[in-house]
Amino acid sequence: MKNPRSTSKPNDPEAARQYCLRLLSGRPRTKAELGDAMRRKGFEEEVVAEILDRYAEVGMIDDEVFARAWVDSRHRVRGLSKRALAGELRRKGVDAEFVDAAVEAVSDEDERAAALELARRRYRNLAGQEPDAVLRKLVGMLARKGYGAGVAIPVVKQVLAEADEGAAELLDEEAHYE
């Protein structure tokens, strides 16, 4: 039985080009992602390599640009750590040199600021719970975003200290109304 996803024209460069263009029209993709998709579709390796090389040559596929854009977007929007971003890019087949260069664009201060913002946002939903539970939940959330204990624990302690200061200020304000 024939694979329903396979192409009837495995040697047809025009069909391969059209398929690759359809993939690129949806969202940017890495060379490895495109190659894997084209092979799954049933195109022969020679055709795949020819199309990918040509599209890379004319700048339609650029893993370095992809990596920089991916890091910028995923760090800014989702607050992912450098470690998590590097892992995502490696899974997408981006060369290590491009991964390293893209991830280096995120400074340690940027990474800490993103972790702090994530923890502050999440804390709003946890306020009022036991401090130990809040600590575990916030550190766990940051760990899932790729942050190590060296960043997560100080950030969570800062968020908890800010919350305690806010509570103390609120109590001081209430005392003025009595």
C-alpha positions as CSV (number, residue, x, y, z in Angstrom):
1,M,0.0,0.0,0.0
2,K,1.3,3.4,-0.9
3,N,2.0,6.0,1.7
4,P,-0.8,8.6,1.4
5,R,1.7,11.4,2.2
6,S,4.2,10.5,-0.5
7,T,4.4,12.3,-3.8
8,S,3.7,10.6,-7.1
9,K,6.7,12.5,-8.5
10,P,9.7,11.8,-6.3
11,N,12.1,13.0,-9.0
12,D,10.2,16.2,-10.1
13,P,12.2,19.3,-9.1
14,E,9.2,21.6,-9.8
15,A,6.9,19.7,-7.5
16,A,9.6,19.7,-4.8
17,R,10.1,23.5,-5.3
18,Q,6.4,24.1,-5.0
19,Y,6.1,22.0,-1.9
20,C,9.1,23.7,-0.3
21,L,7.6,27.1,-1.1
22,R,4.2,26.1,0.5
23,L,6.1,25.1,3.6
24,L,8.0,28.4,3.7
25,S,4.8,30.4,3.1
26,G,3.4,29.2,6.4
27,R,6.3,30.2,8.7
28,P,10.0,30.4,8.5
29,R,11.7,27.0,8.7
30,T,15.2,25.7,9.0
31,K,17.0,23.9,6.3
32,A,16.8,20.7,8.3
33,E,13.0,21.0,8.9
34,L,12.4,21.6,5.2
35,G,14.6,18.6,4.2
36,D,12.9,16.3,6.7
37,A,9.4,17.4,5.4
38,M,10.4,17.0,1.8
39,R,11.8,13.5,2.5
40,R,8.7,12.5,4.4
41,K,6.6,13.7,1.4
42,G,8.6,11.2,-0.7
43,F,11.0,13.4,-2.7
44,E,14.3,11.8,-3.5
45,E,17.5,13.0,-1.7
46,E,19.1,14.5,-4.8
47,V,16.0,16.6,-5.5
48,V,15.8,17.7,-1.9
49,A,19.4,18.7,-1.7
50,E,19.3,20.6,-5.0
51,I,16.3,22.6,-3.9
52,L,17.6,23.4,-0.4
53,D,21.0,24.4,-1.7
54,R,19.5,26.7,-4.2
55,Y,17.1,28.3,-1.8
56,A,19.9,28.8,0.7
57,E,22.1,30.3,-2.0
58,V,19.4,32.9,-2.9
59,G,18.7,33.6,0.8
60,M,15.2,32.1,1.0
61,I,16.6,29.7,3.7
62,D,19.0,31.1,6.2
63,D,19.4,29.2,9.5
64,E,21.5,32.0,11.0
65,V,18.7,34.6,10.5
66,F,16.2,32.0,11.6
67,A,18.1,31.4,14.9
68,R,18.4,35.0,15.7
69,A,14.7,35.7,15.0
70,W,13.7,32.6,17.0
71,V,15.7,33.6,20.0
72,D,14.4,37.1,20.0
73,S,10.8,36.1,19.7
74,R,10.8,33.2,22.1
75,H,12.8,35.0,24.7
76,R,10.7,38.2,24.5
77,V,7.3,36.6,24.2
78,R,7.6,33.3,26.3
79,G,10.5,34.3,28.5
80,L,12.5,31.2,27.7
81,S,16.1,30.9,29.1
82,K,19.1,30.7,26.9
83,R,19.4,27.0,27.7
84,A,15.8,26.3,26.6
85,L,16.3,28.4,23.4
86,A,19.4,26.5,22.5
87,G,17.7,23.2,22.9
88,E,14.8,24.2,20.7
89,L,17.1,25.4,18.0
90,R,19.2,22.2,18.1
91,R,16.0,20.1,17.8
92,K,15.1,22.2,14.7
93,G,18.5,21.2,13.2
94,V,20.3,24.5,13.4
95,D,24.1,24.3,13.3
96,A,25.7,24.7,16.7
97,E,27.6,27.9,15.6
98,F,24.4,29.6,14.7
99,V,22.7,28.4,17.9
100,D,25.6,29.8,20.1
101,A,25.7,33.1,18.3
102,A,21.9,33.6,18.5
103,V,21.8,32.6,22.2
104,E,24.7,34.9,23.1
105,A,22.5,37.8,22.0
106,V,20.6,37.4,25.2
107,S,22.6,38.9,28.0
108,D,22.6,37.5,31.5
109,E,20.7,40.6,32.6
110,D,18.1,40.1,29.9
111,E,17.7,36.5,31.0
112,R,17.3,37.5,34.7
113,A,14.8,40.2,33.8
114,A,12.7,37.8,31.9
115,A,12.7,35.3,34.7
116,L,11.8,38.1,37.2
117,E,8.9,39.2,35.0
118,L,7.6,35.6,34.6
119,A,7.8,35.0,38.4
120,R,6.0,38.3,39.2
121,R,3.2,37.4,36.7
122,R,2.8,33.9,38.1
123,Y,3.0,35.1,41.7
124,R,-0.2,37.2,41.2
125,N,-2.1,33.9,40.9
126,L,-0.4,32.4,43.9
127,A,-0.6,35.2,46.4
128,G,-2.1,34.0,49.6
129,Q,-0.8,30.5,49.4
130,E,1.8,29.1,51.8
131,P,5.2,30.6,51.1
132,D,6.8,27.1,50.7
133,A,4.2,26.2,48.1
134,V,4.7,29.5,46.3
135,L,8.4,29.0,46.3
136,R,8.1,25.5,44.9
137,K,5.6,26.5,42.2
138,L,7.6,29.5,41.0
139,V,10.9,27.7,41.0
140,G,9.3,24.8,39.1
141,M,7.7,27.1,36.5
142,L,11.1,28.8,35.9
143,A,12.8,25.4,35.6
144,R,10.3,24.4,32.9
145,K,11.3,27.6,31.1
146,G,14.9,26.4,31.3
147,Y,16.2,28.5,34.1
148,G,18.7,26.9,36.5
149,A,18.6,27.1,40.3
150,G,21.2,29.9,40.2
151,V,18.8,32.2,38.5
152,A,15.4,30.8,39.6
153,I,15.9,30.8,43.4
154,P,17.3,34.4,43.7
155,V,14.5,35.6,41.4
156,V,11.8,33.9,43.4
157,K,13.3,35.2,46.7
158,Q,13.2,38.7,45.2
159,V,9.5,38.3,44.2
160,L,8.6,37.0,47.6
161,A,10.5,39.9,49.3
162,E,8.7,42.4,47.1
163,A,5.4,40.8,48.1
164,D,6.2,41.0,51.8
165,E,7.2,44.7,51.4
166,G,3.9,45.3,49.6
167,A,2.0,43.7,52.4
168,A,3.9,45.7,55.0
169,E,3.2,48.9,53.2
170,L,-0.5,48.0,52.9
171,L,-0.6,47.4,56.7
172,D,1.1,50.7,57.3
173,E,-1.5,52.5,55.1
174,E,-4.4,50.8,56.9
175,A,-3.0,52.0,60.3
176,H,-3.2,55.6,59.1
177,Y,-7.0,55.2,58.5
178,E,-7.7,54.1,62.1
